[in-house]
Amino acid sequence: MATMRAMQVSRAKGDFELVELPLPTPGEGQVRLKVQACGVCHSDVFVKEGLFPGLKYPRVPGHEVVGIIDAIGAGVTRWKVGQRVGVGWHGGHCFVCDPCRRGDFIKCAAEKITGLGFDGGYADFMVVGQEGLAAVPDGLESAEAAPLLCAGVTTFNALRNSGARAGDTVAVQGVGGLGHLGVQFARAMGFRTVAISNSEAKRELAMKLGAHHYIDGSKQSSANELKKLGGAKTVLATAPDAKTMATVIGGLAADGRLVVVGVSAESIPVAPLQIIGNAAGVVGWPSGTAFDSEDTLKFAALAGVKTMTEKYPLVKANEAFAHMMSNKARFRVVLTLE
C-alpha cells in the first residue's frame, strides 16, 4: 500500500505528530494534490487546542495549500493532472442550502473547512473537492502563494468589498501577518493608505510596503490622527485585539466602516454616539471562496504584492507553529515540501 507523511494532531491540546498514512484516493468530484507548500496560520490553533465545534480527531491541519494535481476523481471537468492549484480555508460548499442557492458560497451552512472538516496540507498529499480549488499564476512561487490563500484573500477581498473607492483614505490597523499584505493591497488598489501600529518599530517597514502615512498608536490617538487626514472611509482591523480595534472608530469618516478580519474572543466596545452621527459602522468579513482566492493570486502577481515568509520543512511543524504563535515571525510561516 502506498503511504505518505503527515503531521497529524491526534487529540485536543496535542502536538503535531509525524505519521505515515495511506495515500488518499480522490472520490467523485475530487482531486488529489501533491503538496508543495502549506502556510502555518493562527487559525490552526483550532485543531491543536480542540477549539472548533464538532472537530474530529485525528486531524491533519493546514488551509493555505499550494500543490500540483496528481490524480483526479470521476466527474472532475475543469482541472487536469499537472496543474498547480491552491486551496484555502473555504474548501467547498454544499450547493443546496439557502446561501448556496443564492450563489453566496462563502456563507454555506455546511461549508467544508480545509484542515478542520477534512485533512489539510500538513502532509505530502491531500484530497479536496474541485470547487475548492484556485489556479496559481506562474509568476508566484508556491511558498509565496500559500499564505495568499488565507491572509491574502481575507485582506484583499475585505478591501475590495468595503465600499472604498480609489482615492479614499483607507487605514490598515496592524502591520503583521495580515496587515503587511493589507497595506500592499490598499496601495495597489489606489487608496490613500494609512498604516496603524502600536509601535514605532513598524514605521519604516510600513512605508516600504506602500503606506502614505503611519500612525503609532502607542504615542498618538489613532482616531484623532485619522480625523486630521479627513477621516477613514475604511479601517481594516487585522490585529486580533478588540480594545485596539475600538480606538479607531472615532476616526471613521462619514459612512465609514471598521472592517474586522482579525479574530478576537473579546467584544469590541462601541459607544452608539461614535457611529450614529456620521452613519459609521462596524462589520466583519469572511475570507472568500476559491474564485476569490484566484482573484487574489492574480492581483498579487499583477501588482507585485509580496508575502514575507519564513520557511520550515514539514517535519518541523511543531517548531514552525510555536514560532508563529510567539508573534516573532516576519510575517507568514510556511511549511515547504518541494
N, C-alpha and C positions, 0 to 999 in steps of 0.2 A: 504493500500500500504506500502510495506517495504521501509524504508529510511535508510540513512547513514549520518554521519557527514563529512563535508569537509571544508577546509579553502580556500575560493574562493576569487578571485580578480574580482570585477565587472566592473572596469574601469581603464584606464591608470592612474598611479600615485595614485592608491587607496591602502588601507590597505588590509590585509588578513582578511576576514570576516568569522566567524563561521556560517555555514548554514546547513540546513537539505535538502538533495537532494534525489530523488527517487533512490533506489538501481538499478544500471545499470544491464542490461541483456546482456550477450555476444552474438554477432551475429555469422554468419558463419566464421569459421577460427579464432575465438577469444576465449580468456579465461578471467575469472574474478578472480582477486586476492583479498584476504583478507590481507590488508597491515599490515606488522609488523614494518617496519622501512622505512623512506624516508629521504635521505640526503637533506640538505639545501645548494644549490650550488650558487655561484656568478651569474651564468647564469640565475637564477630565477629572476634576476632584469629585464630581457627582458619582463616578464609578468607583474611584478609590475609597471614598468615605461612605458610600452607600446612601447618598443624599437624594437620589431620584426615585419618585414613587413607582413601584412596580418593577424595579430593576431586578433582573435575574442573573445569578452567578452560576458558573464562571462567565466572565465577560472580557473581551478584548476591546479596549477603548481606542479612541483616535478618530476625529472627524475633520481633519484637514489633510486630505489624502490626495496624492498625485501618483499615477501609475500607468502602466501600459496594459491594454486589454489583451489577455492571452487566451480567453475562452468565452464563448457566448452560448446562451441557452436558446431554446426554441422561442420563436416569436420576436426576437430582437431584430429590428429593422434598420434603425438609424446608425448603429455603431458596428465597427468592424475590428477584427483582431489586428493588433499592431497600432491602434490609435492611442495617443496619450490623452488621458482624461483625468478629471478630478471629481471628488465628492466631498461635500461639506456637511454641516450639521443636519440640513434637510436632506435625508437620504431617500425620500419617496413619499407618496401620498396614496390615499385610498380611491380617489376619483369619484366616490359616490356620496360622501357627506355633503351637507349644505354648502360649506365654503368651497369644496372642490367643484361642485356643480356650478358655482359662480366663477370658477377659474381662479379662486383665491387659495392656491395650493399651500402657501406657507402657513395658513391657519387651519389646515386639515385636522379634523377631530381625531384622526388615527395616524398622525404624522409618524413616519419611520425615521427615527433619530439615529444617525450613524454613531456607532460606538456605545450606544445605550440600549436601543431596541434590537440591534443586531451587531455582530462583531465588526470592529472598525480596523484602522490602519496601523496599529502597533503589531504588524505581522508581515510576513513575506508576501502573502496573498490575502485578498478579501473578496467577498461577493456582494453585489449591490444591484438593486433594480435599475433598469435602463433609464427611468425617468429621473433618477438622482444624479445623472452624470452631466458634467460640463466639459466641453472641449478646451484643451490648454493650448494657447498660441505658441508657435515655435520660438518666439522671442523671449520666453520666460524659462529660466531654469526650474527644475522640479522643486528644489528646496525653497526657492524664492516664491514659487507659485502656491505652494501648500497653504501657508497662512492666509493668503488672499481668499481662501475658500471659507474662512470664518471671520477673522478680524477684518479682512479686506471687504468682503461683501457686506458685512454689518455696517461699516462706516460709509462705504460708497453708496449703498442702497438707501441708508437713512438720509444722507445728504441730498441725493437726487430726488427724494420724495418729501423733502422738508418744506417745500414751498418757496425756498430762497431762489432768487434769480441772479444771473451773472451781474456783478457789481455790488450786490448786497453784502453787508457785513455779516460774516459767519465766524463764530468762535468755536474752537475745539478745546474743551476742558480736559486736561490730562495729556501729557506727551509721553505715552508708554506704548504698550503692545498694540492697542487700538489707535491711540492718539497720533502716533508717528505716521500712521497711514492716513488718518483723518485729515491732518494738516496738508499732506501732499495732495489728497483728492480735492480738498476745498480750494487750494490754489489752482490746481489744474482745471477745475470747473469754472474758474473766473470769479470766485468770491474774494472780497476783501477779507483776508484771512487773519484771525487773531488766535494766537496760542495762549492758553492759560495753564499755569502750573504753580504749585506751592513751593517752588524752589527757583532760585536764580540760576542754578546749575543747568537748567534745560534751555536757557535763553539762546545760546549760540547754536545748539542743535536745531531748535525750532525755526530759527531764521534760515538756516541752511536748508531745512525741509521745505521752505517756501512761505513761512508766516510773514505778513507785513508788519504785524505788531505783536508784542509779547507782554503779558501781564504776569507779574509774580504775586500770586495771591497771598503769600506769607507776609508781604510788605505793603500791599495796596488792597483797597477794596475792589474786587473784580467787577462788581456791579457798577461802582462809580466810574471806573476806568472805561467800561463799555459805554456808559452814558456819555462820556466825553467824546467818544467816537460816533455818537449819534444813536447808540443802541444796536443790539444784535438782532437781526432777523431770525437767526437760528443759533443756538448754542448746542453743540453736540457734546453730551456729557459721557465721556469714556472712562473716567476714573471711578472705580467701584466704591464710592463714598457718598452716601446720601446727604450728609451735612455739607460737604463741599459743593455738591450739586446745587443746594439751596442758596448758596452765596451769590450765584449769578442771576437768579430770577429777576432781581431788581434792575438788571442791566439789559433786559429784553426791550426791543423796540415795539412800536405799535403792531399788534398782530404777530408778535414774535413767539417763537416756540423753543422751549427747552426740550430737546430730543434725547431721551435717555437710552443708551445702549450698554453702559457699564452696569453690571449686576451687583446690587447691594441688598442685603436682607433687611436693612433698616428702612423706615419710612422717610420720605422727603418732606421736611416741614415747609409748608406753603401757606402764607397769610393770604386770605381772599383779596385784600386790598392790593396785593402785589400783581394780581392778574386781572382784576375786574376793570380798572380804569383804562388800561391800554389793550384790552381784549387779548392778553397773552395767555399762553397755555403750557402745560407740561404733558408730554406724550412719550410713549415708548415705541420702539421699532424693533421687530424681529429681523433676523438676518436676511434671508431671501431664499428663493428656490434655486434649482440648478441653473436655470436660464439667467437668473440674476447673477449667479456666480460667474457664468460665462461672460456676461456683460462686464463684470468687474475685471476679469482677467484681460479681456480685450482692451478695456480703457487703460488699465495699468501698463500694458505693453505699449499702447499708443502714446500715452502721456509721460512715460518714463517714471512711473511711481515704483519705488523700490522698497521691498521688505528688508529690514535689518534683522539678520538671523544669526543664531549660534547653533552649530550642528553637533549632534551626538549620534553614535551608532545605535542601532536598535537595542542591543543588549545592555546599554547604559540608560535605559528608560527611567529607572529609579533616580539616578543622578540628574538626568535631564529635568524630570518633574520637580525635584527638590530645588534645582536652580531657578526654574520658572516661578515656583511658589515663594522663593526668597525675595522676589522683586528686584533681583540684581541682573536679570537677563536684559540684554540690549539687542532686540526687544522681543523677538519671537524665537522660541526654541524649536528645533526641527530634528526629528529622527531621520537619518538617511540610510537607505538600503541598497544603493547602487554600488 
